[in-house]
Amino acid sequence: MAHNEWKSVGNGHLEGPVSIPDLDPSKLTITLTDTPKPLPNPEDLVFGAIMTDHMLVSSFDPINGWSAPEIKPYGPFTLDPASSCFQYATNIFEGMKAYIGPDGKPRLFRPEKNMARLARSAARLALPPFNTNALLELIKKLIVIDQRWIPNLEGHSLYLRPTIIGTRPTLGVAASDRALLYVILSPTGPYFRTGPKPVSLFAAAENVRAWPGGTGSHKVAGNYAPGFLPQKEAAKLGYEQILWLLKDESGWKVTEAGAMNIFVVVGREDGDLDVITPPLDGTILPGVTRESILAIVKAHTDGKLCLPGISPTKCLHAHERSFTIADMEVWAEKGQLLEVFAVGTAAVVAPVGRVGFRDDDSKKAIRDLMLPPYEGGMGPIGRAVRTMIIDIQEGRFEWEGWSVACQ
Ligand SMILES: *Cc1c(COP(=O)(O)O)cnc(C)c1O
């Protein structure tokens, strides 16, 4: 039975050929650990290296639906070696963060966006649907239980990794009719410990991250492993991250940077600024940070908020529009390419200092496109949107209900 025959309708059951239980927070059981781990020193945190004391788990099978969710001590799973996830990469995940607000309570940033994206990823890999509100409610409970792990320091947070894996234990090449949903938590420090430092990107021509009709717009695990070799090769050439391109009739279109969305800031003849990111054409991961930055840039120009350090009369024009490496070169030659930055939950905004690329007709020569240097490592627009997003995330600035309390 294919999972797309079932639909989560929010009444505690999945609607389909038969009615089976949906994810149900009222059935939650909580088992607390007897051996809480010592908290790490916030200065020593390495991204994703340490997990908290507890995790949230529920499993799905086509007869019993989603099992009663459990919050229990963090620990390993026992899985059949033939499981679909190991053989056919039926794996999806989310990345989100919990922050401590000024009231000392944990909060999430636009978490319904992550839940909706996880549901879309599940549908794309024919994994079972689930009630997104129920999962969010359960995640909030998990965060409150492990709240002591969130360092109460600026720029620190708890990284959440909701995951669903296919657990059908046969080698048949087909949708997984069984799944395991789990959420694990990892305390994190600021992406740039000593302040923003511009990163270097290498524009990859020979490797493509995503293509029309592919899965690039979904957070499916299979999108990431193929990027590790190009990433290593770029590192050998002295670059920190890959700038992913996609060639079409317009040229080498810029799509994303590493596992982050990308923005360029272009100066216009009339003195206004264009703030441009590629459109969601199916090859771009629809980032929550990307969407939030587009919204606050528009809000600045509409006079609804004022970005810190930017004159309220400065006109910023947000665009979702394709651009190519050749466009970036032309803007750079004319002195119009003012800023390039990558955006995502982990770093919020990471400034780009240099982009290496190879000419179409030469296999060897790499040319570097240099961005203007800025005091403090980040240009005014990147800095302004970063400060604004962090102020909203950490609950210092209230905006459109984006920051959601866990309790
Ligand atoms: C997760 C991710 C992003 C950023 O998304 P956010 O919701 O802003 O964290 C961008 N690109 C890729 C490929 C990603 O996996």
The ligand as an SDF file (V2000), in Angstrom:
LIG
                    3D

 15 15  0  0  0  0  0  0  0  0999 V2000
   18.6270   23.4770    5.0510 C   0  0  0  0  0  0  0  0  0  0  0  0
   19.1600   24.0720    3.7760 C   0  0  0  0  0  0  0  0  0  0  0  0
   19.1510   25.4610    3.5060 C   0  0  0  0  0  0  0  0  0  0  0  0
   18.7540   26.4920    4.5280 C   0  0  0  0  0  0  0  0  0  0  0  0
   17.4640   26.3700    4.9960 O   0  0  0  0  0  0  0  0  0  0  0  0
   17.0420   27.0890    6.3690 P   0  0  0  0  0  0  0  0  0  0  0  0
   15.6090   26.7050    6.5290 O   0  0  0  0  0  0  0  0  0  0  0  0
   17.2160   28.5440    6.1720 O   0  0  0  0  0  0  0  0  0  0  0  0
   17.9430   26.5530    7.4180 O   0  0  0  0  0  0  0  0  0  0  0  0
   19.5900   25.8900    2.2680 C   0  0  0  0  0  0  0  0  0  0  0  0
   20.0420   25.0300    1.3410 N   0  0  0  0  0  0  0  0  0  0  0  0
   20.0870   23.7020    1.5610 C   0  0  0  0  0  0  0  0  0  0  0  0
   20.6000   22.8160    0.4950 C   0  0  0  0  0  0  0  0  0  0  0  0
   19.6570   23.1940    2.7850 C   0  0  0  0  0  0  0  0  0  0  0  0
   19.7210   21.8780    3.0090 O   0  0  0  0  0  0  0  0  0  0  0  0
  1  2  1  0
  2  3  1  0
  2 14  2  0
  3  4  1  0
  3 10  2  0
  4  5  1  0
  5  6  1  0
  6  7  2  0
  6  8  1  0
  6  9  1  0
 10 11  1  0
 11 12  2  0
 12 13  1  0
 12 14  1  0
 14 15  1  0
M  END
$$$$
